Structure formats: structure tokens, C-alpha cells
């Protein structure tokens, strides 16, 4: 299985996202320029120019007409996906870390980092169909979690927001208090005896949003029930987990990571930069795919389940089309 190497970024990758149809792949990196690629052959379609800082995450609307990106330049930008035109800019007073469209694309949840006296925050904005009617006023702001919130996503039917970050706690919020401008914490893993013990770096929902996977610096990934926050499964590796993905076709999970880039020359675990496949139910390791020259920061599975992409500290996106042997793995 020979991967397609996509070299379009000059700095480390931070995030990867497929559109719903699986024909486009979007990559974010620390070089300011989100990039879109053809998902079948890795051909670069173009870049979205406008950010002045590292771009940490992105999301694509259901109909692939709009792209939203979050950046360290304290802005979140809404783009015309096809033309690359910048439609709107949301301004904040600290770096924007995570973005996620709601089901139906009428809202977006955005997280911002702590800065000076300001704590990290979760912001919810209404996304107008007519960009001339777009408001810069959030309908909801949630403050509270200590440390950086690395990821916040919408739960099933937009009834909850799930967040995680540096405090190693997963929180589920009730966002229905829009008129009150506050969100209520419904449940969390704060007192969960089997929860993560170090910062959670990534979160990936299943296709039906019934469960989700988290990856942490404690060398573990964990599978959770979305409705009850019950821990379903744990997957252990010998290195920090920076990125996680779930196959929409098979009961497989993929973990990517590696030790921090600054420790590569001094840590005995250095050099093990591979995407590790695990059986979702049995938690047994199936195999691994090597290739990156540095820690893996981003993973994404194509919605058709037949390919996946990985992005690393080395600035490369590697596109893997899975061969027939993969679909016939027997444990």
C-alpha cells in the first residue's frame, strides 16, 4: 500500500478534515494557509489566504459550500469553499483553537485559548445563510474549564456540546440556554476513576454520534458513550496520542502521535511515528502504518471508509488508499 505524499505546507500539520462526500480533503497547518486537495489522487486544488497565524482546525458545511477555520491570529474565518473568497471574520481576544458546524450548519461552536487574565471559552455563533446578515455577537459563551480547550464538538441533534482539553476532563454542556447567554455543565469525567490523566489532544465522533474517541498525552485513547459518558473501551500505546480517527466502515480505530518534537533526540521512544490500528471491540492492535518523520498531529478517515489521511510535524500529508487485504483482516 503506497501512500500519496502531499507536500503543500511549510510547517507542521495541525488538523485534517474530509467533506461529507469524501472527494475533498482539507488540511490545516502552522503556516497560515488552509489547503484543499482532491481526496482520490492528492492533487492540490488551492489554498485559503487570509490568516496571519497558525491555523488549528477547520470544518466543512454539509453541502460543501462553506469552510470555517480557527487560527492563532485570534480570528475565525468563514470562506466560500469553491472560490476561496473570505466571507466573514469573527474576532476574538485570544487564539481560536477549535471550530465545528452544528448539524444543519445554522450554528458553529468555537473555542478560544486562555490569555492573560482571560480563561478559555466556548462560543456559539449563529451562521446566517445570507452573509450580509451575519452577526458578530455570540448567542452563547461558556467559561470555566481551566487550561486550554483543545476540542469542542456538537453532540447528537445539536442538543449538547462536548469539550475536552488540557485539564484531562471531558465535559458535556447543555447549550439550550441561548437566551441566558450561558451554558450548563450536564456531566463530566472529573470523578471518573478510569478517565484520562493527562491533556486530551483530540476527539473524534462516530458517524452516528452515538460514541466518541479521545486521544491523550497519557498514552491512551478511550471510547465513550455520548449519552451517558460511560467508558466503553481503552486502547493503550507506548507513546502520547495526538490524533484519533474511527473507520466508518469497519470496527477499527486509528491512533497517531509520538513524543513531543522537542524531545525527539533525547527520548528512547523517538522514531516510532506510525498510525496504529486497533480493533474497536476487542481493543487488540491490528497493525501499523509508518512513514512520517515526526510526531503525527492529525488523522482523518474518508467517509467511505476506503482511505485515510495523516498529517505530521514533518509538514507532509500522507494519503493512504487501503488495499483489499485490509478489509479481510481476521483476528
N, C-alpha and C positions, 0 to 999 in steps of 0.2 A: 504494500500500500504506500505509494509515493505521494507525499503531501505536495501541495502547491504553495510555494513561498511567495508571500506578498510583501514587498518592501515599499511602503509608501509613507512611513513615519520615521522621523529622525530621533525620536525619544521613546522611552518605554511605553508600552500599551497599558491602558487602564480599564477598558471596557469593550465588549463586543455584543452586538445585537442583530438578530435577523428580523426582517419584516415578516408579517403573517404568512405571506405566500412562500417565503423561503427562497426567493430568487435574488434578494439583495442582502448584503452584509454590511453593517455599519461598524466602524472602528473608531475608538477614542484613544487619545494618547496625550502625553505631556508636551507635545509640540504645537498645541493651539489649533490644529486643523482636523476636525472630524472628517472622516473619509468614507465614501460609499464604493462598494465593489460588487461585481457580478458574483453571485454565490456558486455558480457552476464551474467557472474557469479562472476565477481570481482576478479578472481584468478590472483595473481601477476606472470607475465612472467619473469621479470628481471629488472635490473637497468643498467644505463649507467654511469660507474665510470670514472672520469677524471677531473671534475671541482673541484676547491678549494674555491668556494664561492657559495652564494645563486644563484639558477637558476630561472630566472624571466619569461622566456617564451620559447615556442618551436613551431615547425611546422613540418608537415609530408609531404613528397613528394606525388605526385598524385598516383604513383604505390606502395606506402608504402615500398620503398626500402631504403629511407634515412630519417634521423631525424636531425633537426638542433636546437641547444639550445643556449640561451643567458644567460650569467652569470655575477655576480658581480666581478668575478675574472679577469675581463677585457678581456675575450675571448668569442668567439662564436665557437662552435664545430659542425662539421658535422660527423654524425655517420652512420655506416651500421646498419639499423634498426633491421635486423634479427639476426646478430651475436653480436651486441653491440660493434663492433670494432670502434675505433676512427679513422676516415678517414683523417680529416684535422682540423686545428685550425687557426682561424683568431684572430690576436692580436690587441688590442686597448690600448689607454692610459687612459681610464676610463671605468666604468662599462657598460656592454652591457645590454640593457633593453628589447628590443623587436626584434623579428625576424618574417619574413613572406616570404614564397616562392611565386614567381610570378606564374601565370597560365602557365603551361608548365615546371616549375621548372628550367628554364635557368638562373634565377636571384633570388637574395634574398635581401630584404631590412632589414637593421639592424639599430637600434637607440642606441646611446651612451649617457650617462649622462654627465651633466656639472661637471668639476673637476678643481679646482684652477682657472687658467685664461681661461681654455678651455670651450667653450659653448657646449650645447647639439648639436648633429649632427645626420643626417640621411645618412647612407652609402648604396650604391647599389653595390653588387658584382655579377660578372658573375659566375655561378656554372658550372664547367666543368663536362661532362659525364665521362671522364677519369680523375680520381683523380690525376694522375701524371702530368696533365696539368693545375691543379688548380693554379690560381694566387692569391697572397695576396694583389694585388693592386686594389682598388675600381674603378669602372667605373664612379662613381658619388658620390660627397659628398655635402650635403646641410647643411649649418649652418645658424643660425638666431634666431629661437624661443628662448625666454628667459625661464629659468626653465627647468625642466626635460620633455622630450618627453616620455610619458608612452606607446604609441602605434603608430605604423605606418604600414599600410597595402596597398597592391596593389588594385587599382580600377579596373573597368571592362576593359578587354583586355589589361591589363598592361599599359594603357595609362596615368594613374595618380597614385600618391601616396597620401594617406590620413593620416594625422598625428594629434595627439591631446596630451595634457599633462597638466602640472601644471598651465600654463597661461590661461586655460579655453577656448582656441581658437582652433577651428578645421581648419586645413589648407589643401588645395588640391594643390599638386605640379605637375608640368609638368616635367617628367623625361627624355624627349626625347633629351635633350641637353647633351647626354652622352659624345660627343667629346669635349664639352666645360667644362666638369667636374663640371658643376653647374646645379642646378635645379631652375626653375622659379615658384614662387607662383602664381597660377592661380586665386584662390579665398579663402576667409576665413570668419569666423563668427565674426571677430573683431568688426564690427559695427552692428552686428545683435542684435536688441533690445530684442529678446527672447532667446538669446543664454545662455550657462551655465555661472554661476557667480563664481564658484569655480573649483578647479582642476578636470579634466576629468580623471577617473581612468581606464576606459575600453571602447572598441569599438568592435562591432560585425557586420559584413556584412551579408546581407541576402544571401540566396543560389544563387540567380542570380545576386548579387551585384548591384541591382538597388536602394537599400536603405540600410541604416545602422543605428545602435542604439548605443548611447553613454550613459555611466553612470558616474555621477559626485558626488563630495562631497557636492553639493548644494541640496542634497536630491531628485534629479530629474534624470530621463532618458529621452532622446529625440530621436525621429526618424527623419532622414534626407534623402532627395533625393540626391543620389550620384552625379548626373549630374549637379545639379544646387545649391546644398547646401540649398535648401528650407526646412524649418522646417515643418514637416508633422504632428507630434503628440508629446505630452509631457505626461509623467507619473510621478506622484508625490507620494513620500513616506514620512514617518516621520523620516527617518534616512539616512545617507550617502549611496550612491550606489557605491559599489566597483566592481561589476561584472554584466554583462548583457548577455542574450542569447535570440535567437529567434527560435521558433519552425519552422522546415522546412515543417511541415505537416498542422498545423492549424495557424490561425491568432492570435497567442499568443506570448507574450514576458515575460521573466522571469528576475526579478531583485533580486540581492543578495547584502548584505552589513552588516551594523551595525556600531555603533560608534567605534572609534579607540580603540584598545585593552588596551592602557594605561589609558583610561577614563572609563573603564567598572565599576569600583567600585564607581565612583562619579557622573555618568550621569544617569538621570532618565529614559533615553531611553534604558538603558542596558538590556540585556536579550532577546531582540527581534531579534533573529538571525534566520530568515526564508527566504526561497525563495518565493517571491511574484509573482503570475501570474496575468497578465493583458491582457485584450482583446486589440489586436493591433489597431483595428479600432476605437472602442468605448472608449478606454482608461479606461474602468471600471476594478476594481480589481476583479478577479475571485476567488482567494483563495491563500492559502499559505501552504508551507510545512516546518515544523520545524525540528530541530534535532541537529544542530551544537551548540557547547558550546562556540563559539566565533564568531567574525565577519566573514562573508563569503567573500572570496577573489577571488574565481574562479567559473565560471559556463560554462557548455558546453552541447549542445543538440546533441544527436546522429543524424547522417544524415538521419536515417529512421523515426525520429520524435516520436519514441515509448519509449524512455528513455532519461534521462538527468543525469548529474553528477554535484555535487557541492563540493567545497573544502574550508576549513575554517582555521581560525587561530588556531584551536584545533589540526591540523595535520591530520585530517581524510578526506578521500574522501568518499562521500556518493553517491551510485549509485541507482537511482530511476527508476524502470520499471513502466511506467504509466499504470494504470488499465483501464478497458473498460469504467468506469464511466467518466473518464477524457475526453474521446473522444465524449461523449454525453452531454457535458455541454451546457445548454441553458441559455442565458442571458435574 
